[in-house]
Amino acid sequence: MENIIIDTDERIRYITINRPEQLNALNVETIAELSEAFQLSDEDQDIRAIILTGSGEKAFIAGADIKEFADFTIGQGKELSARGHETLFNLVANLQTPVIAAINGYALGGGLELAMSCHIRIASDRAKLGLPEVSLGVIPGYGGTQRLAELVGKGRAMEIILTAGMISAEEAHQMGLVNHVTFPSGLMSRAEEIARQICKNSPRAIGLAIKAVNAGLMNKSRGYQKESKPLEKRLAQRILRKVPLHFWKSARLHLQETN
């Protein structure tokens, strides 16, 4: 695999998005590789926990790699949204093997949405989180409007989404968006500590517990459908106009100059 690194230590699987020069932005190939890696990990009975992180010190995942999508047709935009949602974001949320997101830097747009799909989130105190989609004329389309409200409540979710701003790791912790905040040097060790505790427990019972928790949210599935339809339409419109490409080039440059 070209865009991710997979390692295993005892019963813990490590999946690292390895595109630091692009701030680990998600492109089509990376989404496909992540999907395959998660499926293989979940099928491996020797793997009891998965830790997901990003390479480098700046970004967990700084959103989608917009330059790759700039020339997509409307049909390709629709397919991208639907396929990504089902093959990665929903897949992770429903894995029977617990996934811990070790958020080592910027988690924006699809990056935060993927972190929210994970079962547990740990953030470096230097991490910044946000859903900036409305500033581009689209809405979060990979479960962001639903999972954020589930985690932090409707009011806080509305503020984060409608202002398109970023929040600190500590703010995210206070509102329940992340489980723990650590120094950067202690991020992986904290994730490993939790993973090892998980490994001590019954994998069958853990899988059933994940199903039970997710089952309580199943009646909200229509919200995910309502989210994806306007995203597909607006994404296609913006792709054809190529507005986001200029925006994201400027935004990515700003992020790279930060720190």
N, C-alpha and C positions, 0 to 999 in steps of 0.2 A: 504493500500500500504506500502511496506517495505522499499523502497529506496527513496521516496519523501514525503514531507510534504505539505499538502494543507490547506491554511487558506483563509478566506474571511473577509474583512472589508468594510462595505457598498457595493459599487459596484466594488471593486478591488479584484481580485483573486491573491493570492500569491502561487507560486509553488517553493518549495525549494528542491534541490537535496541533500539528506541527507546521504552521504557516506564519511564523512570527513576523515576517516582513509585511504580511497583509493583515497583521494584528489578529491572526487566526480566523479571519472572516470565512463564513460558510459559502462554498461554491457547490456546484452540482456534484462534482467528484467527491468532495469531502463529506457531503450528506450521504452519498451512497456508501462510502467507506465506513462511516460511523454506523450506519444501519447494519452493514454486514458484521462489523466487529461486535456490536451489541447482541445481535442474534446468535453468533457463534459463542459468545461468552455465556449467554443465558442457557444454551444447550449443553455446555460443558459442566458436568456434574461436580467436577473438582473445584469449580469457581463458586465462591460463596458471596463475594461482594465485588463491586466494580467502582473504581475511582476515575472520574473524568476531570481533566484539567487542560489548560492551554500551555504551549511552550513559550518561553521568554518571560519577562517580568512585567510587561505592560498590559497584556490582554488575555482574558479567558477566551472570549469570542466577542469581537467588536461588531457583530451584526452580519449581514449578508454581503457577499462580494458583488456589489451592484454592477461593477464594470462588466462582469460576465453576462449579466442579464439585460444589458442595455439594448441589444439587438433582437431580443425575443419577440415573437409575434404574440398576439392576444391568446391564441391557443396554447402556446408554450408557457405563457405566464400562468394560465389556469392550471395546466398540468404540473408546473413547478410547485404551486401552492398545495394542491391536493396530494401530490406524491410525497412531498416533504413532510406534511402533517402526518400522514399515515405510516410512512416507512421509517421515520425517525422520532418525532416528538411524541406521538401517541405510543409508538413502540416502547420507548424508554419508560414512559409513565406506567405502562402495563407489564414491564418485565417482572418475572418472579424472582430475579436476583437483584437485591437492592443496589441502587446507583447513588454514589455520593459525588456531588459536584464540588470540586476544590477550586473556588473562584479566585484566581491569582491576579486579576486586574480588571480591565473594562469588560463588563457583561452587558451588552447593549442590543436592543432589538431581538433578533433571533437567538443571540447569545444568552440573554436573560430568559427567553422563552425555553431554551433547552435546559438551562439550569433549573427552571421551575418544573420541568418535566421529571427531573431527577427526584429521588425520594428524600434526600437530605442535602442541605447546602451549607458549606463552610466557606467563609470569605476571608481573604487577607484584609487587614485594616487599610490597605491602599486601594482596594477595589472600588469601582464606581459602577452603579447599576442604573438602567433606565430603558424606557421604551420610546424612542424618538420618532416613531412612525408618522404621527399626525403632522409633524413638521414637514414631511415629505408628501402630504396629501393622501396617505394610505392609513390603514389601521393595523395594529398587531394581528398577524394572521396565522400564527402557529400556536394558538392556544393562550396567547398573552392576556387577552381581555377576560378570559375565564379563570385561568389558574392564578393570576394575580389577585383577583377578587376573592378567590377561595382562600388564599394565604393571608392577605392583609385586610380584607373587608372591602366593601363597596366604595366607601368614601375615600379611603387612602388610594385604592386602585384608580379611581376616577382622577384624583389629583395627579398621580404619577403619569397616567396615560395622556390626560388633556393638556398638561403643561409641557410634556415631552422633555422634561428635565432629567438630570442625573441625581441620584442620592448616594450618600456615603455608605460604607459597609456597616457602620455603627447605626445609622438611621434604619437601614434594612433589617438589622438585628432587633432593634427596638420594636419594629412593627411586625416581626415574625416572618419576614421574607427569607432570612437566612437563620440557620440554627445556631451558629457559632461564628465569632470573629477572632482571628489570631494575628500575631505578627507574621510577616511574609515568610520568615525562616521556619515558623512552626506550622505552616499551613498543611503540608503533606503529612507531617507526623500526627496532627490532630485527626486528619481524615483516616489515616491508617489505624489510629487508636479505636475509632468508631467501627471501622471495617473489621478489625480483629474481634471486637465484642460481638458483632453480628455473626461472625464465623463460628462462634461458640454455640449458637442456637440452631434449632431444627430448621433446615432449609425448606422442608415441606410446610411447616407451620408459618414460616416467614412468607412464603409464596401465598398461602391462604390469607394471611393478614393483609398483604398488599391488595389482593383481590377484594377483600371485605371493605377496606378503606375506600378503594376506588369505586366500589359498587354504590356507595352512598352518594357519589357524584354523578352517577349515570343519567339521572333525570335531567341533568343540565346539558346533555349532548346537543340539544337543539341550539344552544348558545354558541357552540363551536361551529355549527353549520352556518348560523347567521354571521359569524365572524368571517368565515372563509369566503363567502360570496362577494361582499363588497371589496375585500382585499383583492380577489382575482380581477375584478373589473378595474379598480383604481390602479393596481399594479400594472396591468396591461396598458392603461392610458399613459401612466407615467413612463413606462418603458418606451412606448412609441415616441413620447416627447423628449425622452432622454434627459429629463430634468434631474432625477436623482443622481445620475452619474456625476454631474458637476458638483452637486451638493456633497456627495460622499467623498469625492476627491479632496474637497476642502476640509471636510470633517475629519477624514483619516489623517490628513497632513497635520491638523491641529492636535489630534491624539498622539501622533508620533513625536510632536515637538514637546508634549507635556512630560513632566518628570525629567 
